[in-house]
Amino acid sequence: MGEEVSNKLIVILALLVVIVVAVSTWLTVSNLNAIDTNEPKVIRVTERVVEGPPSGGQVSLAILPQPKEGAE
């Protein structure tokens, strides 16, 4: 009895996987077919943003020598 239920569950899960894969494939193919490659693409620039250096001060890094152990 338990083995028969297990086999039915496996068959139902396999059918579910097949249905999900078929639906997702169909949706992907239909979306690819909806793309019209002959239509020219129009790009409109609405705003031009120019970024320059920051208006703040400069940042620098100095590497200092390590203090000697005897000079405290």
C-alpha positions in Angstrom: 0.0 0.0 0.0 2.7 2.5 1.0 4.8 1.7 -2.1 1.8 2.3 -4.4 1.1 5.7 -2.8 4.8 6.5 -3.2 4.7 5.6 -6.9 1.6 7.7 -7.4 3.2 10.7 -5.6 6.3 10.4 -7.8 4.2 10.3 -11.0 2.1 13.3 -9.9 5.3 15.3 -9.0 6.9 14.4 -12.3 3.7 15.6 -14.2 3.8 18.8 -12.2 7.4 19.4 -13.2 6.6 18.7 -16.9 3.7 21.1 -16.8 5.7 23.9 -15.2 8.6 23.5 -17.6 6.2 23.5 -20.6 4.4 26.6 -19.4 7.6 28.5 -18.7 9.1 27.5 -22.1 5.9 28.6 -23.9 5.9 32.0 -22.1 9.6 32.5 -23.0 9.1 31.6 -26.7 6.0 33.8 -26.9 7.9 36.8 -25.4 10.7 36.2 -27.9 8.3 36.2 -30.8 6.8 39.5 -29.5 10.1 41.3 -30.1 10.0 43.0 -33.5 13.6 43.2 -34.8 12.7 45.3 -37.8 11.4 48.2 -35.8 13.9 50.9 -35.4 14.9 51.7 -31.8 14.5 55.4 -30.8 16.5 56.7 -27.9 15.7 60.1 -26.5 18.1 61.9 -24.2 16.1 64.0 -21.7 18.8 65.2 -19.3 22.6 65.3 -19.5 24.4 64.9 -16.2 28.0 65.9 -16.0 29.9 64.9 -12.9 33.1 66.7 -12.0 35.5 66.4 -9.1 34.1 66.8 -5.6 33.8 70.4 -4.5 35.4 69.7 -1.1 39.1 69.7 -0.1 41.8 67.2 -1.0 42.4 64.0 0.9 45.9 62.8 1.3 47.6 59.8 2.9 51.0 59.9 4.6 52.9 56.8 5.6 54.8 57.6 8.7 57.8 55.5 10.0 57.1 53.3 13.0 58.3 54.7 16.3 61.4 53.0 17.7 60.9 50.7 20.7 63.4 52.4 23.0 62.2 56.0 22.4 59.2 56.5 24.6 
